[in-house]
C-alpha cells in the first residue's frame, strides 16, 4: 500500500487542528467558559470523521 503525500499532509493538518482545539477546550474549561468548551468539543468530534475519511481515501492510492 502506497500512501499519498497529500493525504499525509492533510492528516497532519487535521491532527494539528485537533491539538489546537483540545488545548483551547482545556483552557476554556479552566476559566469556566463552558459554552466555548462545548463548542470546542463539538469541533473535535467533527474533526475525527474528517481524519478518518482522509485516512481511508489515502490508503487506496495506486502507483
C-alpha positions as CSV (number, residue, x, y, z in Angstrom):
1,X,0.0,0.0,0.0
2,X,1.5,3.3,-1.1
3,X,0.4,6.4,0.7
4,X,-0.1,9.8,-1.0
5,X,1.9,12.8,0.3
6,X,-1.2,14.9,0.0
7,X,-3.2,12.7,2.3
8,X,-0.4,12.5,4.8
9,X,-0.2,16.4,4.8
10,X,-3.9,16.6,5.3
11,X,-3.8,14.2,8.2
12,X,-1.1,16.2,9.8
13,X,-3.1,19.4,9.4
14,X,-6.2,17.7,11.0
15,X,-4.0,16.4,13.8
16,X,-2.6,19.9,14.4
17,X,-6.2,21.3,14.4
18,X,-7.2,18.6,16.9
19,X,-4.3,19.5,19.2
20,X,-5.1,23.3,19.0
21,X,-8.8,22.8,19.6
22,X,-8.2,20.4,22.5
23,X,-5.8,22.9,24.1
24,X,-8.4,25.7,23.6
25,X,-11.1,23.5,25.2
26,X,-9.0,22.7,28.3
27,X,-8.1,26.4,28.6
28,X,-11.7,27.5,28.4
29,X,-12.8,24.8,30.9
30,X,-10.2,26.0,33.4
31,X,-11.6,29.5,33.2
32,X,-15.2,28.2,33.4
33,X,-16.3,29.3,29.9
34,X,-18.5,26.2,29.4
35,X,-20.2,27.4,26.2
36,X,-16.9,27.7,24.4
37,X,-15.8,24.4,25.9
38,X,-18.8,22.6,24.4
39,X,-18.3,24.3,21.0
40,X,-14.6,23.1,21.0
41,X,-15.7,19.6,22.0
42,X,-18.1,19.5,19.0
43,X,-15.4,20.7,16.7
44,X,-13.2,17.9,17.9
45,X,-16.0,15.4,17.3
46,X,-16.4,16.8,13.7
47,X,-12.6,16.6,13.0
48,X,-12.5,12.8,13.8
49,X,-14.7,11.6,10.9
50,X,-12.8,14.1,8.6
51,X,-9.5,12.5,9.6
52,X,-10.9,9.0,9.2
53,X,-12.2,9.8,5.7
54,X,-8.8,11.3,4.7
55,X,-7.1,8.1,6.0
56,X,-9.5,5.8,4.2
57,X,-9.1,7.6,0.9
58,X,-5.3,7.8,1.3
59,X,-4.9,4.0,1.7
60,X,-6.4,3.2,-1.7
61,X,-3.8,5.2,-3.7
62,X,-2.2,3.1,-6.5
63,X,1.2,3.7,-8.1
